[in-house]
């Protein structure tokens, strides 16, 4: 009995002091919705000027079944965050570790809205293949 109580106390103390694991997916909020709209504008484009942008960004057309969607699956966000952090070349101190992930077909568009290449620069979007190979930065 005494061993069980001691073990329970140790588990409770370790759990209390353990560093919390932060979610790597940003929530489905206005920022995520805006990224879905931007992704849809190019991924589903029929206008020649917009399809040229889509092709230059190397975005794949969306699945007819799902369209362009915000991804909140933790394993996907973890992989996306890892790929994004490996690909950044600017001010790494601005990385938040939380990303929006939008899927269009076999392409993922990833954005850490806190990241800035340099002070005052715009956020950096990155397109990755389903194997997390960097396709473009924009």
N, C-alpha and C positions, 0 to 999 in steps of 0.2 A: 504493500500500500504506500509506504513512504517513498519507494523508488518511483512509483507511478506519479505521485504528487510532485516530486523533484523534477522528473522528466517533463511533466506538463508545465511547470514553472519555467524551465529552461526554454522550451519551445515558445512560450508566450513572450519571454524576454527577447529572444532572437528575432521573433516576428515583429516585435515592436521596434527594434533598432535597425532592422533590415531596410535598405534603401528602397523606396517605392519604385516600381517599374512604371514609367510613364508611357502613355499610349502614343504610338507613332502616327496614327491616323488623326488628322484634324477632323472635327465633327462636320456633319452635314449642316452647314450654315450658309449665310449669304456669300461668303468667299468661295465655298465649294460649288454652290449653285452658279456663280459667275464663271467659274472655270469650266463647268459643264457647258454653259452657253457658248463660251469662246471656243471650246473644243468642237462643239456641234457645228458652229458657224463654218469652220474649215473642213472638218471630217465629212460632213454631209453636203458639202458645197456642190452646186451644179454650174454656177457662174464660172466662166473660164479664168477670171482673175483670182477668184478664191480657190479654185482647184489647183492653180499654179502655186499658191501659198501652201496649200495642203501637201502638195508633192514636194516642195522645197523643205518642208518641216519633216517629211517622211512619215506622215500620219496615215495609218491604214483606215479604210472605210469601216464604219461601225457594223456590227452584226445586225442583221435584219430583226433578230429576235430581241436583242437587248438595247440597241442604240448606243449612245454615248452616255456612260454612267459614272457616277462618283463611287469609288471603291472604298469600303470601310472595313474590309476583312483584315484582321491584324497581321496575318502572315504576309499578305501582299504589301501592306503598308511598310512592314519591317524591311522587306526586300527592296521596295521603292526608296525608302529613306537611306538604306545602305548604298544603293546605286547612286542616288543624288549626292550624298556626301562624298563619295569617291570621285565624282565628276566635277565638283566645284573647284574653282581655281582662284577665287577672290578672297574676301575677308571671311575666313572660316569662323570667326568669333560671333558672327551674326546668325549662324545656323541655329534653329530652334529644336531640331530633332523631331518636329511634327510636320507632316506633309499632307497636302491634298493629292489624291491620286484619281485620275480620270482615265477610264479605259474606252478606247475606240477600236473595235476589232482586236487585233493582236498588238496594238500599240498602247503604251501607258504614258500619259502626260503627268509629270510630277512637279509640284511647286511647294517650296518652303517659303511662305510669304514673308518671313522675317529675314531671310537671307538677302544680302546685298553684296554685289561684287565689290563695290566701293561705296563709301558714304554718299548718299544721295542718288544712287543708281536705282533703276527699276528692278522689280523682282525678276528672278531668272527661272523660266519654265524650261523643262527638259523633257524630250521625248525618248522613250526607251522601247526596245523590242520586248517580247514576252520572255526573253532570256536575260533581260536587264542589260542589254548592250545599248550604249548611248547612240541615239540616232541624230539628235539635233539639240541645240540650245537656242532659246529665243526669249 
